[in-house]
Amino acid sequence: MPKLKTNKAASKRYKFTAKDKVKRTKANRRHRLATKTKRTKLTARVQNGIADKSCEKTIKKLLPYGNK
């Protein structure tokens, strides 16, 4: 059986935890922070969120070797 290709865009965006959950970085913390409210910046402060269960199956198909 041939090797499976890893999706490079997905490998840069997602990482796996020790219990095989998918980590991702939250949005809205990169630029134009002066126009955003304090509350928006506060809720987006946590950088590593756990990806949603509905997306997890798709992400695991894109990363067949667990992002190593």
C-alpha positions in Angstrom: 0.0 0.0 0.0 1.4 3.4 -0.9 2.2 6.1 1.6 -0.5 8.7 2.4 0.3 12.3 1.8 0.0 14.8 4.6 -1.9 18.1 3.9 0.8 20.7 4.5 -1.6 23.5 5.2 -3.4 21.5 7.9 -0.1 20.4 9.4 0.8 24.0 10.0 -2.5 24.9 11.6 -3.3 21.9 13.8 -1.4 19.9 16.4 -2.4 16.8 18.4 -2.5 16.5 22.2 -1.3 13.4 24.1 -4.9 12.1 24.2 -5.3 12.5 20.4 -7.4 15.6 20.5 -6.9 18.3 17.9 -5.5 21.7 19.0 -5.8 24.9 17.0 -5.0 28.6 17.5 -7.9 30.9 18.0 -8.7 33.7 15.5 -8.8 37.5 15.9 -5.5 38.0 17.6 -3.1 38.9 14.8 -3.7 42.4 13.6 -5.9 45.5 13.8 -6.2 45.1 17.6 -6.8 48.8 18.2 -10.3 48.6 16.6 -11.4 45.6 18.6 -13.0 45.8 22.0 -11.4 44.8 25.2 -13.9 41.9 25.6 -13.1 40.5 22.1 -9.4 40.6 22.8 -9.9 39.0 26.2 -11.9 36.1 24.9 -9.5 35.4 22.1 -6.5 35.5 24.5 -6.3 31.7 24.9 -4.2 30.7 22.0 -4.6 27.0 22.0 -8.2 25.9 21.8 -9.4 22.3 21.2 -11.0 21.9 17.8 -14.7 21.0 17.5 -15.6 17.3 17.4 -17.5 17.7 14.1 -14.2 18.9 12.4 -12.0 16.4 14.1 -12.7 13.5 11.7 -11.8 15.7 8.7 -8.6 17.0 10.2 -7.5 13.5 11.1 -7.9 12.5 7.4 -5.8 15.4 6.4 -3.1 14.4 8.9 -2.8 10.6 8.6 0.4 10.3 10.6 -0.7 12.4 13.5 1.3 15.6 12.6 4.8 14.2 13.4 
